[in-house]
Amino acid sequence: MSKLTSKKVLAATVAGLAVAGGGAAIAASQSDAPGSTFFDAVARHLGVSSEELEDATKAAAIDQVNQALENGR
């Protein structure tokens, strides 16, 4: 199996974030979407808004990419 370069990892992660962000936007626009109600419930359990949860999720994904790049992956 070939080793992925950091550019490939970055590209794959950016693509994944775009898909996840698009999915979150669709879920947010459809109040009856199962994903939306799940994330709303998680946000309520954490005592934060759904938007804050979405922002934190994106920030954590970006942190993971940055750490992978620092580690040379």
C-alpha positions as CSV (number, residue, x, y, z in Angstrom):
1,M,0.0,0.0,0.0
2,S,1.4,3.4,-1.0
3,K,1.9,6.1,1.6
4,L,-0.3,9.1,1.2
5,T,1.5,12.4,0.8
6,S,0.5,15.3,3.0
7,K,-1.1,17.0,0.0
8,K,-3.3,14.0,-0.6
9,V,-4.3,13.8,3.1
10,L,-5.1,17.5,3.0
11,A,-7.1,17.2,-0.2
12,A,-9.0,14.2,1.2
13,T,-9.8,16.0,4.4
14,V,-10.9,19.2,2.7
15,A,-13.2,17.1,0.5
16,G,-14.5,15.3,3.6
17,L,-15.1,18.6,5.4
18,A,-16.9,20.0,2.3
19,V,-19.2,16.9,2.2
20,A,-19.8,17.1,6.0
21,G,-20.4,20.8,5.9
22,G,-22.8,20.4,3.0
23,G,-24.6,17.6,4.8
24,A,-24.9,19.7,8.0
25,A,-26.3,22.6,5.9
26,I,-28.9,20.4,4.3
27,A,-29.8,18.9,7.7
28,A,-30.1,22.3,9.3
29,S,-32.4,23.5,6.5
30,Q,-34.6,20.4,7.0
31,S,-35.9,20.5,10.5
32,D,-37.2,17.0,10.3
33,A,-34.0,15.5,9.1
34,P,-32.8,12.7,11.4
35,G,-29.2,14.0,11.5
36,S,-30.5,17.5,12.4
37,T,-32.5,16.2,15.4
38,F,-29.6,14.1,16.6
39,F,-27.1,17.0,16.5
40,D,-29.8,19.2,18.1
41,A,-30.1,16.6,20.9
42,V,-26.4,16.4,21.4
43,A,-26.1,20.2,21.6
44,R,-28.9,20.3,24.2
45,H,-27.1,17.6,26.3
46,L,-23.9,19.7,26.1
47,G,-25.7,22.9,26.9
48,V,-24.7,24.6,23.7
49,S,-26.5,25.7,20.5
50,S,-26.5,23.5,17.4
51,E,-24.5,26.2,15.7
52,E,-21.8,26.1,18.4
53,L,-21.7,22.3,18.1
54,E,-21.3,22.5,14.4
55,D,-18.5,25.1,14.7
56,A,-16.7,23.0,17.3
57,T,-16.9,19.9,15.1
58,K,-15.4,21.8,12.2
59,A,-12.7,23.3,14.4
60,A,-11.8,19.8,15.7
61,A,-11.6,18.5,12.1
62,I,-9.3,21.3,11.1
63,D,-7.1,20.7,14.2
64,Q,-6.8,17.0,13.1
65,V,-5.7,18.1,9.6
66,N,-3.2,20.6,11.0
67,Q,-1.8,18.0,13.4
68,A,-1.4,15.4,10.6
69,L,0.4,18.0,8.5
70,E,2.8,18.8,11.4
71,N,3.5,15.1,11.8
72,G,4.4,14.9,8.2
73,R,1.4,12.8,7.1
